[in-house]
Amino acid sequence: MKKSTKTILTFTGLTLTAIHVLNRIQYSRCSLGNVLSCPENNYYEWRFGKIRYSRQGTGSPILLLHGLDVGSSSYEFSKIINRLSEDHQVYTIDLLGYGLSDKPNMTYTAYLYVQLLSDFVKNVIKKKTDVIAVGGMAPICIMTCHSDPDIFHKIALINPEDIYKLNEIPSRGTKIMKHIFELPVIGTYAYNILTCKKAFEKTFRKKYFSSPEKIEDRDIFAYMEAAHTPDFTSKYSHASRLGNYMNCNILHALHEMKNPIFIIGGSEENDIQTIIDNYRYFNQSIRFSMVSKTKHLPHLEKPQEVYNLLKSYLS
């Protein structure tokens, strides 16, 4: 073997080893807060892995579904769940690949989550339930209801995903992006850059909150922990998200929906009025309301206002 080739291989090996060590340090740091652990945590043994969920309160059931962004988990609802549980039996769930649920190395699709929601309602809640879904889970909630009309009653959507963006299918470019993030060392390093504290702080300021002063350290730590628990396997759901594998065309389903639908929008969420208008074009019975001076996570930024809207709709 030529000396130059041996040098290159040695340097590459040392570089990959250093990156691997940095990856392990990053995961250790992000899980120190233990923000997501609570006494109410239960686990549903689903066929693709264990699903973390919680249940509290009494009354008619409500299922809370967090968004599909990196680091998302049922923590999103931490500031309204106690209020909702005063009148309802409230279920939160960490979707497969998110939060404290299992995160197998697989391709995560919209139809995978349709199956999960249907099975969870039938086997855990065991009765028709109201549902609140955020962002990318909104269209999946619509698809679930369309395929199985007997599991959901009233539907509330918080800043739902653009229905036309959902028509984008996996392409050569998005498949390459998915593959890069799934690589053992380099992909993990790229994922760690995307999910470090500084990156989440920037995302909260630019995308999630309208008023940066309302962002709490606990919010940042919860997203970091959800994105790095238990280890690098957290990256697989995000890779599928980037690859457009979680998209689904809901135009036909939305048009045929008979369930009551209520949309809550953050007034400063990008294109939210156009998104709502598009939903209402295909289903004119949809009602909506805006929460002023909020962006993507109004239920974290202004929980009391969101709770008031939900209470009025669900009562």
Secondary structure, 3 states (H helix, E strand, C coil): CCHHHHHHHHHHHHHHHHHHHHHHHHHHHHCCCCCCCCCCCEEEEECCEEEEEEEECCCEEEEEECCCCCCCCHHHHCCCHHHHCCCEEEEEECCCCCCCCCCCCCCCCHHHHHHHHHHHHHHHHCCCEEEEEECCHHHHHHHHHHHCCCCEEEEEEECCCCCCHHHCCCCHHHHHHHHHHHCCCHHHHHHHHHCCHHHHHHHHHHHHCCCHHHCCHHHHHHHHHHHCCCCHHHHHHHHHHHCCCCCCCCHHHHHHCCCCEEEEEECCCCCHHHHHHHHHHHCCCCEEEEECCCCCCHHHHCHHHHHHHHHHHHC
